Amino acid sequence: MENQAVFSVVFLLCPKESVALPALEGHLSQSSILRLIGQFDDDLARRLHDEPNYRPYTVSPIRGGSVSGNSILLRKGQPCYFRVTLLDGGRLWNALQTYLREAGPVSMRLGRADCELSEVRIAPTTGQSVWAGSAEWQTLASLPARSFVTMHFVSATAFSLGGHQFCLFPEPRLVWGSLLRIWNRYAPVGMSIEKEAIRESFEKHTAVVACALRHTYLHFPKCVQKGFAGWCTYRLSGDRPLAAQMTSLAAFAPYCGIGCRTAMGMGQVRVEFGGAANDGI
């Protein structure tokens, strides 16, 4: 099996004029990246937007401007950025790289803001680029079990329960159920995780030990979506093989996001691990 990877890419943009935008609109970054993809593959851009259950990417809300109340001011010449993750094994990233190398200067639009694409970062450094990086699927699948996982929910997060009902608390069964569903949808052949055993693990052997959460929301064209942000620490107490799979899924979270509307700015997550591989497991 060839090495396949997931990617987290930071797009740095330079506004051509100063523009005030709604600070909590989650769909602006999605529209911007799909328009960029449409410049070299319009069919793919439409598929990424329209096809049910095909969302091998997430986006973050716009960052880097001056936030005041419900507005974010993008100043002419001052960088802003957003993050895109790609889950399709590298095909989208390779296509984007090829286009960006060959296209010359690239313009992108964020709502009413016309911007120049100044840089695309894939390697983690500091500042906004701490979000950049990549991981091979095989590496994620081979991680040792950890006892504690802290998840930092950095954009509005919610879990759809159907019928326009949402859960606004990161229950283990909802967090790992979301991760398992996306992992099995996009993982390379032969790397799916068997559902029944691990579901028992995150329903019976995973517990919230501490959290600090607050309510927040994002605006979309037809609704306002409530969510939560903050952090939550979990203890993984199942047997070691299942705890290792739980660890792999948690490490996948920064790339796939958690909960609903991850392709429109929701469910952005950072993850920290604690506890040795055999500590309490």
N, C-alpha and C positions, 0 to 999 in steps of 0.2 A: 504494500500500500504506500503510495507516495505521500510525502509529508504535506499535510494540509493545515492551514492556520486560520485563526480569527484575528481581526485587525481593529485597532482603535486609532483613528486618524483625526488630527486637529486641523481645521481649516482656518487660517488667519486671513481676515479681510480688512481692507482699508476703504472706509466710506469716501465717496467722491464729494459729498456735501453733508453738512450736519442735518440729521433727521431724528425726530423723536418718534419712537415706536411704542406700542403697548409692551410692557415688560413681561407680561405673563401669557403671551401667545405662543403656544407650543408648536404650531404648525408652520411657522415661518422658516425654520431651519429645514424641515422636511421639503417644503416647496423649493427651497434654494438648491438642495442637493439633487432633487429629481430633475429640476431644469438643467443642471449641469450634466447629468447623465444623459438627458434628452438631446444634448448637443452632439453626442456621438452615437447614441443608440436610442431612438425614440420609442421603439417597440419595448425595449427593456424598461425604460422609464415608466411607460404606461402599465406594464406588468407589475412593477414594484408598487405602483399606486393602487391598481385596481384588482389584482388577483387575490381572492380570499386565501388566507393562510400562507401567503408567500411574502414574508417581511424579513428577509435575511439581513436586516440592518436596524440600527437604532440611531436616533439623533438626540442631541442635547438642545435645550433652549439657547438663545443667544447670550453670550457672556462678554464682559469687557467694557461695556458702556457705563455711563453714569445713571444709576437708578434713582429715581425720585418718585415716591408714591407708586402709581401703577404704570409709569412710563420709564423707558430707557432711552437716554440720549446718546446717539452715535455721532461723534464729532468728526468733522472732515479731517482726514489724514491720521486719525488715531485708531490703532488696530482694535478690532473686536474679533470674536472667534466663536465657533461652535464645533462640536465633536460628532463624528460619525463612526459607528462600529459596523463591521462587515462580517457576516457569519457564513458565507458561501464557500469557504475554503481557499479564497484568494482570487477567484475569477473577477469579481467586481473591482477589487483593488488593482489587479493587473490591467484591466481595461481603463480604469481611471488614470493610472500612471502613464500608460501609453498616450492617452489623449492629452494629458497635461504637458508631456514632453513635446508633443508635436503641434500644439495649438497656439503657442506663443502666449501673449498676455491674455488672461481670462477674466471676464467680468461676471459677477454674480449679483443677484438681487435678493435682498432681505426685506420683504414687505415693500415699502416705498423707497428703500435705501438702495441706490446703485453703488456697488463696491467693486474694487479690484482685488482679485485673489493674490495676496502677497506671498503666501507660503503655505505649504502642506507638510505637517510634521507627523512622522510615524514613530520616532524614537523618543522615549521618555527622558526629560531633563528636569526642569523646574517650572514653576508658574503654570500656565495653561497646558504646557507640554507634559506635565505629570500624568495627564489623561492619555497620552499617546503610547502606543505599544502594540505588541502582537504576541500570540501564544499558539504553539502547535497543538492540535487536538490531542495528539498522543501524549504530550507533556501534561496537559490538563487531566487526562484520564489516568495518569500514573502517579499523581500526587499522593503522599502518605496521609493517613488519617490524622486529623487534628481534633482537639477536645473542644475548643471554643472558636466561634466565628462572630466577628462584629461587622455588621453591615451598616454603612452610612448611606442613607437615602437622600441624595442631594438634589433631586427634583421631585415634584409631586408624584406620589405613588399610590395606586389603588388597585384593588382586585375586583374584576367584574364577576358578579354572582348570577348574572342573567336577569332579565326582566327589569333592566334599568336600576338594579340594586348593586351596591358596591360595599366592600369591606375596607375600612380605613385603619386597619391594624395589621402588622406583619406577622400573622400567625405562621408557625413553621410549616404547617400543611399547605398553606397558600404560597409561601415563599418558595419552598422546594418543589411544590407541584408546578409552579410557573417555570422554574429552571429546568425541571425534568422534561416538560412538554417541549420547550425550545431546543434543548439538547438533542432529544430524539428526533426532532424534525430536521435538524441540519447536520448532525454528526456524520462523519464518513461511514461507509458501509462496514459493518462489523463492530461498531463502537457504540451502539445503542445500549441503554441501561434498562435492565428488566424492571418492569413497573411495580409488580405486586410487593416484592420483598422490600424495596427501598421506600415505597409508600408506607409500609408498616413502620419502618425506621423513623421517617420524619413525622409520623403521626403519634408514635408511642415513645420514641427515644430521643426527641429533640425538644428542648425547653427554653423559653425566654428567661434569662437570668437578670437582665437589666435593660432599660431602654429610656430614651428621652426623645419624645416625638411631639410634633406640633402639626396642626392642620394648615394646609396651604391649598393652592388651586392653580389650574392653567385654563386659559380661554381658548376655545376652538370656534370655528365659524358658526356652529349651530348650538353650542352649549358651553357651560362652564363646568369643568370637571374638578370636583373636590378630590383631595388626596392628603397624604401625610408626608412629612420630611423629618429628618433627625437620624438617630442611630438606635440599633438594637443588637444586643449580644445574646448568642444562643450557645447552649451546651449540647454537644453531640455525645450521646452515651450508649449508642448501639454497639454491636460487635464490630471488630476492626475493619473487615472488608466493606461493610455497609457504611461505616463512618468515613472510609476513604472515598467512597462514591459520593457521599454527602459533601465532603471537602472539595472534590472535583467540581461538583455542581456550583458550590459557592464561589470557587475561583473563576468559573465561567460567567458569574453574574455581572461583572463590569463590562463584559462584551455584549451580553444578550439583554441586559436590563431585567426588571422584575415587574410583573403585573401587566396592566393594560396600557395601550397607546404608547408603547415604547418607541414606535417609529415617528411619534409626534412630540417628543420631548419629555415624556413621563418615565418614571422608573429608573433613572440614572443612579448607579450604585458604585461605591467604593467598598473594598473588603479588607479586613485585617484578620489574621489568624493568631490564636494563642493555644498553648498546650502542646506538649510533645506528642509524637505519633502514637505512643503507647500510654499516655498519661490519662489514667482513669477510664480506659476503653477495654 
